[in-house]
């Protein structure tokens, strides 16, 4: 139990007294009462088995808060008008019971009476015991906001054992406050039991008098389930998040013409000298534009090659650049150690040791497995060079796994396996999701060779992930690869442990996204809703990890067909994909104002005219591109185009969807059919995109089970747009 703030002491005293009830609602087994105290409007919530929580919907320092009008009282909620010395406030409070899990929402705005600084502000959740005594309560905070990620809390009250809550503050709505006061909305949701929730950040500039600004837009989902079992705790988190997500105001998406974006990026990738270095007669991609100091890395080469392969298979084109990349791959193999290396051995002497990992033969644990994963993908497609490099490196990878007992440090020496850096931070352990990507590599080896030892290795590694909870997440793409590997293990073995661990990985990813739009400062120039942070402590979102998670999520949904996975998982994965397709173009500096780009990045140069993505997009008050312009993030467009544009033989149009699809069938002269994945509770966009000057021919679009054809909306360039629920089967009946 933590010591109480003056706000909590005052609030608990007032709430214990007589307060008039302005509105009351029962949502079995929860009840809600809206009450007024001298300085606040509270929503007193009775939880099962004697639990109590109070949510502060409005606050005014002092004791003069007056309810001047109660309007719009209805079955679901109430609207209030308030007066106090600081100005006029408006509140709307509602309880949504459309699904089994009730959701409370309260939104508050202020018209300041005078120009006003906000030095501090109380949290908006207070847990109370008998007689409104917070000291009689105890709870567990499973996860909460870090940095500029989603402003959320996921918690359970355990004394009394009453309920589990997911609180989410819609920070998009507070952008005007942040813009006026020049404050960030990072780290604004949190606290310590029993005082939790959101508090306004201290202002650097005043709020303007007479201009309405939203101070809070909170959603709280409730469940009577309280569990200390990891699988149940994770599943409930995913279900509560999906429940709130459906009610959360979401920004509109816009169609981006990715064929043109890809062409621009491909030209600059091949032609820009800043993307390339040459060593011992071979050309290699730099990690960052104009970074000639760092030796070539195998991860960089393969991180570009695999998306290029996706594009070539889709377009049926030949790209000479792929031969260039492949020609350099064998040079990364070390015969003495029997493994591929991170750094090109012929150029290791260029390493200067300015960072812990920039030393010859030092390996970042995930870095060994990521290239092996990509080599295995090439091998499974029949590439013999990749197959040899992959198989020849497996014994070393297994040796390392056994040495570290499937719990990898951050950095180690490849020749001695001496640990260079054991933990990400003191007491936090090493790279916890590496066991998952290692399992993925072993599954690929098993698929390629059918040797049982590789499947055994995958299972041994997977089992070490138990108990990690939200701490599983080290690096986003590797956690996503882990989720897919665990789903595959479940399908192979029918052991439900692996499905639960797969959900745990997904929960780790979704607690590291940003479910709000940063519409202040430079953030006004690019969308950030549902963006993903690359590391658990990263201050920015990053293109490379995002595009790899995007591809991994596509694979996850395809592997999940025929498996009864959580509807919440289908919904959240499909929505991440939809928003990535909408906003990924803004990683390109060509789409951003020049004054928001960092002039002196950490690595290389930033060329604002080059269609090579920035590594980083920052909070609205910071410039972006601070790390550099990321060549190995070039897979962005090459991953999107083949997965979201369905080509129709003999027709002057393609089918575009912003949701993932499966089962596409479009034989010449036949009707076109495919399935849109995701969840039917949310809609997505489908378009017929012209590929010639001809008008799109007549046809009908039908959803399976519906009699009436869908109606199209004519949009730019003569394209046709449809809005379609997720998880639906589509048939397009052509007339020719």
Phi, psi and omega in degrees: 000127179269153176298146184274150173279163175304325179298316182292320178299313180296315183295315182296326177294313181293320181293336178284343180273193180277120178234138180283140181270121180271333181199146181220139181214136178249129177227087188322122004259028182252149174227147186232132175231126176270122182228158179247136168246186185293334183234000187212158165252125183244151169248100181280124187241122175271122180260165179299153173058035173089005178284150179219137173222142177241133181247122183276107182275337178208152182213142173217118181304140183107202184221034185242019182291126185233131173277111183264341182202136173242113185232161172066023177298128180212183187299327186266344184178198185211153173240137184231147170245133184233150173236145171197179182299329184280344178143197182258133179241148175235137181229139167238134182231132179214156176235116181267127180238027184295330177238180187299326184266111181292149179231123173269136174229134173223130183236131185228135175233159182227136166253101185299138178288330180219164172302133196214133171268147176247099182282328179197169186201143182283158171292162187250011175232133175224120176273136185235149173258207176298143182056031179054048180252104183298334183296344183268014182239160176208145181211167177242125174265109183284322181196154180204176182299141168228128181061225183260022173290182179311136177279086188220163170223136173237116190211162175229137170274124184247350171221099357288160179284095194240313188194164172241137185233144165244115178257133178222124176265123179285087186291340175306319184294341183263010183300323180295320176300312181297323181292315180294318187268357183053052178238155174269153177262013174287147176054039179258349178244127181169230179107185179229143183302132012258008180258114188221178172105213186255142167222143180300137175290147180297132188281145172263337175226157186282154166290144181280140177291139173079359181251120184293138180218139179281132180256341181195143171214087191255142174239135177227117176260139187241141171222142177279357180281129173230123185219148172254009177271125185303311182302317181292320179297320180290315179299319181294321177302312182297320180292318179293321179296316178296324179297312179292321183303321181298329182269342185292131174299129184238143180292151175290146174261161179231146177290131173246135184274089186294334175303318178290320180299317179297315181301318179297315182292321180296318179298313182290326178298317183280319191268338185283121179297336180293346180272351191234151166228162177233131180222127175050043175084358178246148175263140180225149174288138166288156175289322181229152180303128177063027174264093182261357182276326184273132178294158179301148180239139182294325179301319182298315182298314184284331179293338174268321185298315185296315175297326175299322178296320175304315182293318181296319179295327180284317188270343185064022176268162174250134180240117181299330182299332180292323176295322179298316180295312183298325183298332183270350187295316181301337181292346180273356183273133178256110184296323183294315181275340180074043181200158168291155181244158176291304183269144176300116184306325182290348183236012182299335182293350177282344181293134185249358176073020180290341171233157186303324184273349181271059180223140179308136176065015172267130183244131167280125194308315182292336189293335177288321189277329181298311176297324177298320178299314180291324175297322180295325178295318176296318181298318180292342175268002174101006180283114186286325178295314179297320180299316180295314179300319181294305184295323180291342182263350189293320182297324177294317180299320179292319177303315180295316180301316180293320181300318182266006178055040176064020175231096191278144171284188177279305179232144174212163178272132186288330183278330183245347187062019175292136180284126177267319177218117187278320190232153175292325174203162185303124178080002185261352180080182183270214183273095194288335181273000180296327177301328179286317180287329173298316177300322178297314178301316181294323176296321177296319179296320178296317179296324182284322189246338187062024175279125186299329184300329181288321176295321177299318179298318180300317181292318179300315180294317183299320183295337179287351181279349182300138176089358183279336178054223181289348180280357178302327189288115168250303178230132194305311184294323180290324175295324178292317176300321179299317181300318179292321179297319181292323175297318178296319177299320177298316181294326181284316190259341186064016177275113186295341175308317185289326176295317178296321178292327175298315177297323179299318177298316180296320177299320177299323178291312186288340174280353179249021175259172179243098180270053173198160181256128182275080184268044174224155181059220177295341181298346177293343187265355180206144178283147178227005182298131180063035173273161190237138180271139189287326180232160185294340179241014181290140179272357184221164173269154189224139189292317185297310179296322180296314184290331177285323174296318177306312180292320179297323178292322174303313180297322182301312182294327178289318177294333183282348179296130185089357177249137181277076180273165182301132173303326179297326178292315178301316183296310186291320179296313181297322180289323174300315180299315182301315182284330176297316180298328180286318192253350185299333181297338183279359168287340179282127182297339178297341182265358188241152174297139184298330185286352177261003180264139179292126181285329183235081181293165181297322185230131174065218183228159170247116177258107185294349180262359185264133178276056172239129190290147169291148173294319196232139166244128192256178171300158188301338182267002182242149175286152180255165186080023183291333178276313180154185180259115201267104179296321182285358170268009183293345180292351180318293184290324183291338175277324184286311188303310182292339183267345186236359176238116181261122184271139184248113180302129175075008181245147183273034178205160171245160174261126176247136170227147176266001169258157174291157182227168173209165174066031183293130179223116183215061177288146184302130179082002181246164173294155184258134179219150176190169178244134171270127183274191182096209186231138186292350181284348179229143182265162177226178181255132168240137179227148166261115188253122183296139174245004179210174181287343182297153173289144177296128184293166180288145179191175175235141177247123181235142170270136180304131180093353179250144182270325184274133176293153179287148177264139183261154173248126178285125182237193186307144174064020178079012177283159180244137184239141177230146173251122191227139175295151173292167177057049180228149175266131184245137170233132176250115181268113181267157180263002180210000000 
